[in-house]
Amino acid sequence: MPSLAERLKAETHSLHRAAERSTFMGVLLRGRMERPAYCDLLRNLHAVYAALEPALARHAHHPAIAPVLLPGLGRAPALADDLRVLHGDSWAEDFGLQPASTRYVNRLHAIDAAQPGLLLAHAYVRYLGDLSGGQLLRRIVADSLRPPAGSGIAFYQFGGPAATLALTQAFRAGLEKIVVDAAGVDALVAEARLAFELHRSLFDELAHAHRLADDPRAAAATRAGG
């Protein structure tokens, strides 16, 4: 029988790929994103983490959360720091929340109150993404947006390569320690799929808001490689 981690990975794979191949992420990955669009992304992600991280802390002893609630994972303060560097102190007022972010925050509040174990699915989607693909984005953002040296990329920094790898391994090891029944695994997989769907909606909304367009050459290359 597949483990929780194996099912999460396998049953979110297509949604994960769809989010990665969205227009918004394509522009970001090619290093062609303007600073306002990137700051808009960070502002919306900050709202998600500002809901997720206090909820995780409130349920720190829950058996589905305790094994993966690791020191050094929190991202909300780093996002706020990056927004101040890249935009200024008025970032919260100057960038509004997209509808997908509002739905995401509302969902996090709902499960915080009624089904806290499902917060694990959102921790899985966000933190493992930050620890893996986020490291590629760190270099792209530094090269394309050129923030002041050593700043503006705190979101992706976990204390260096060794510390990042250790956190990744510890999170994955924590997943293996979580014991849930079959119905619980199904619910967590469904929640992780919802998280990826909300991310894809957010990326589409941001692309529309900033009038970003697909690059046909990049799309063709993606199809050829995929």
C-alpha positions as CSV (number, residue, x, y, z in Angstrom):
1,M,0.0,0.0,0.0
2,P,1.4,3.4,-0.9
3,S,2.5,5.7,1.9
4,L,0.9,9.0,2.6
5,A,3.9,10.8,1.0
6,E,3.7,8.6,-2.1
7,R,0.1,9.2,-2.6
8,L,0.4,13.0,-2.1
9,K,3.2,13.1,-4.7
10,A,1.5,10.8,-7.2
11,E,-2.0,12.2,-7.0
12,T,-1.0,15.8,-7.1
13,H,1.5,15.5,-9.9
14,S,-0.6,16.6,-12.8
15,L,-2.0,19.6,-10.9
16,H,1.6,20.5,-9.8
17,R,2.8,20.4,-13.4
18,A,-0.2,22.5,-14.5
19,A,0.6,25.2,-11.9
20,E,4.3,25.2,-13.0
21,R,3.3,25.5,-16.6
22,S,0.9,28.4,-16.1
23,T,1.6,31.7,-17.9
24,F,2.5,33.5,-14.8
25,M,5.1,31.0,-13.7
26,G,6.4,30.7,-17.2
27,V,7.2,34.4,-17.2
28,L,8.8,34.2,-13.8
29,L,10.9,31.2,-14.6
30,R,12.2,32.8,-17.8
31,G,13.3,35.8,-15.8
32,R,11.0,38.2,-17.6
33,M,8.7,39.3,-14.8
34,E,8.4,43.0,-13.8
35,R,8.8,43.9,-10.2
36,P,5.2,44.9,-9.6
37,A,3.8,41.5,-10.8
38,Y,6.3,39.7,-8.6
39,C,5.5,41.8,-5.6
40,D,1.8,41.1,-6.2
41,L,2.6,37.4,-6.1
42,L,4.5,37.8,-2.8
43,R,1.7,39.8,-1.3
44,N,-0.9,37.2,-2.1
45,L,1.4,34.4,-0.8
46,H,1.9,36.4,2.4
47,A,-1.8,36.3,3.0
48,V,-1.8,32.5,2.7
49,Y,1.1,32.1,5.1
50,A,-0.3,34.6,7.5
51,A,-3.4,32.3,7.8
52,L,-1.5,29.0,7.6
53,E,1.3,29.5,10.1
54,P,-0.7,30.7,13.1
55,A,-3.1,27.8,12.4
56,L,-0.3,25.3,12.4
57,A,1.1,26.8,15.6
58,R,-2.4,26.5,17.3
59,H,-2.4,22.8,16.5
60,A,1.2,22.1,17.1
61,H,0.4,18.9,19.1
62,H,-2.0,17.5,16.6
63,P,-0.6,14.1,15.5
64,A,-0.8,15.0,11.8
65,I,1.0,18.3,12.3
66,A,3.6,17.9,15.1
67,P,6.0,15.7,13.0
68,V,6.4,18.4,10.3
69,L,6.2,21.6,12.3
70,L,9.9,22.3,12.2
71,P,11.8,25.4,13.4
72,G,12.9,27.5,10.4
73,L,10.1,26.7,8.1
74,G,8.0,29.9,8.7
75,R,7.8,32.2,5.7
76,A,5.5,35.0,6.5
77,P,8.2,37.3,8.1
78,A,10.5,36.6,5.2
79,L,7.8,37.5,2.7
80,A,7.1,40.8,4.5
81,D,10.9,41.6,4.4
82,D,11.1,41.0,0.7
83,L,8.1,43.1,0.0
84,R,9.6,46.0,2.0
85,V,12.8,45.7,0.1
86,L,11.3,45.3,-3.4
87,H,8.3,47.7,-3.0
88,G,8.3,49.6,0.3
89,D,6.4,49.8,3.5
90,S,3.1,50.3,1.8
91,W,3.0,46.9,0.1
92,A,-0.1,45.7,2.0
93,E,-2.1,48.7,0.9
94,D,-0.8,48.8,-2.7
95,F,-1.4,45.2,-3.6
96,G,-4.8,43.7,-3.0
97,L,-5.7,40.0,-2.7
98,Q,-6.8,38.1,-5.7
99,P,-10.1,36.1,-5.4
100,A,-8.2,32.8,-5.3
101,S,-6.1,34.0,-2.4
102,T,-9.3,35.1,-0.5
103,R,-10.8,31.6,-1.2
104,Y,-7.5,30.0,0.0
105,V,-7.4,32.1,3.2
106,N,-11.1,31.3,3.9
107,R,-10.4,27.6,3.4
108,L,-7.5,27.7,5.8
109,H,-9.6,29.4,8.5
110,A,-12.4,26.8,8.0
111,I,-10.2,23.8,8.5
112,D,-8.3,25.5,11.3
113,A,-11.6,25.6,13.1
114,A,-13.1,22.3,12.1
115,Q,-10.5,19.9,10.6
116,P,-7.1,21.0,11.7
117,G,-5.4,17.8,10.5
118,L,-6.0,18.9,6.9
119,L,-3.6,21.8,7.5
120,L,-0.9,19.2,6.8
121,A,-1.8,19.1,3.1
122,H,-1.2,22.8,2.8
123,A,2.1,22.6,4.7
124,Y,3.1,19.8,2.3
125,V,2.3,21.9,-0.8
126,R,3.9,25.1,0.3
127,Y,6.9,24.2,2.3
128,L,8.3,21.4,0.1
129,G,7.8,23.7,-2.8
130,D,9.7,26.5,-1.1
131,L,12.5,24.1,-0.2
132,S,12.9,22.6,-3.7
133,G,11.7,24.7,-6.6
134,G,12.0,27.8,-4.5
135,Q,15.7,27.5,-4.6
136,L,15.7,27.8,-8.4
137,L,13.4,30.8,-8.1
138,R,15.8,32.4,-5.7
139,R,18.5,32.6,-8.3
140,I,16.1,33.7,-11.0
141,V,14.7,36.5,-8.9
142,A,18.1,37.7,-7.8
143,D,19.3,37.8,-11.5
144,S,16.2,39.3,-13.1
145,L,14.9,41.8,-10.5
146,R,18.3,42.7,-9.2
147,P,17.4,43.6,-5.6
148,P,20.1,45.0,-3.3
149,A,22.8,42.4,-2.8
150,G,21.8,39.9,-0.2
151,S,18.2,41.1,0.2
152,G,14.8,40.7,-1.5
153,I,15.1,36.9,-1.6
154,A,14.6,36.0,2.0
155,F,11.5,34.0,1.1
156,Y,13.7,31.3,-0.4
157,Q,16.4,31.3,2.2
158,F,16.5,28.7,4.9
159,G,20.1,29.1,6.1
160,G,22.2,27.8,3.2
161,P,22.2,24.7,1.1
162,A,23.0,22.3,4.0
163,A,20.3,23.7,6.2
164,T,17.8,23.7,3.3
165,L,18.6,20.0,2.6
166,A,18.3,19.1,6.3
167,L,14.9,20.8,6.5
168,T,13.7,19.0,3.4
169,Q,14.8,15.7,4.7
170,A,13.3,16.3,8.1
171,F,10.0,17.3,6.6
172,R,9.9,14.2,4.5
173,A,10.8,12.1,7.5
174,G,8.1,13.7,9.5
175,L,5.6,12.8,6.8
176,E,6.6,9.1,7.2
177,K,5.8,9.3,10.9
178,I,2.2,10.4,10.4
179,V,-0.3,7.7,10.9
180,V,-3.8,8.2,9.4
181,D,-6.4,5.7,8.3
182,A,-7.5,5.3,4.7
183,A,-10.2,7.9,4.8
184,G,-7.8,10.3,6.4
185,V,-5.3,9.8,3.6
186,D,-8.0,10.3,1.0
187,A,-9.0,13.6,2.7
188,L,-5.4,14.8,2.8
189,V,-4.8,14.0,-0.9
190,A,-8.1,15.8,-1.8
191,E,-7.0,18.8,0.3
192,A,-3.5,18.9,-1.4
193,R,-5.2,18.8,-4.8
194,L,-7.4,21.7,-3.8
195,A,-4.3,23.6,-2.7
196,F,-2.7,23.2,-6.1
197,E,-6.0,24.2,-7.9
198,L,-6.1,27.4,-5.8
199,H,-2.5,28.1,-6.7
200,R,-3.2,27.6,-10.4
201,S,-6.2,30.0,-10.1
202,L,-4.1,32.6,-8.3
203,F,-1.4,32.4,-11.1
204,D,-4.1,32.8,-13.8
205,E,-5.6,35.8,-12.0
206,L,-2.2,37.4,-11.6
207,A,-1.4,36.8,-15.2
208,H,-4.6,38.5,-16.2
209,A,-4.1,41.4,-13.8
210,H,-0.7,42.1,-15.1
211,R,-1.5,41.4,-18.8
212,L,1.1,38.6,-19.1
213,A,1.0,36.5,-22.2
214,D,2.3,33.1,-23.1
215,D,5.6,32.8,-25.0
216,P,4.7,30.4,-27.9
217,R,8.4,29.4,-28.1
218,A,8.6,28.5,-24.4
219,A,5.2,26.7,-24.6
220,A,6.5,24.6,-27.5
221,A,9.7,23.8,-25.7
222,T,7.7,22.7,-22.6
223,R,5.5,20.4,-24.7
224,A,8.5,18.9,-26.4
225,G,10.2,18.2,-23.1
226,G,7.2,17.0,-21.3
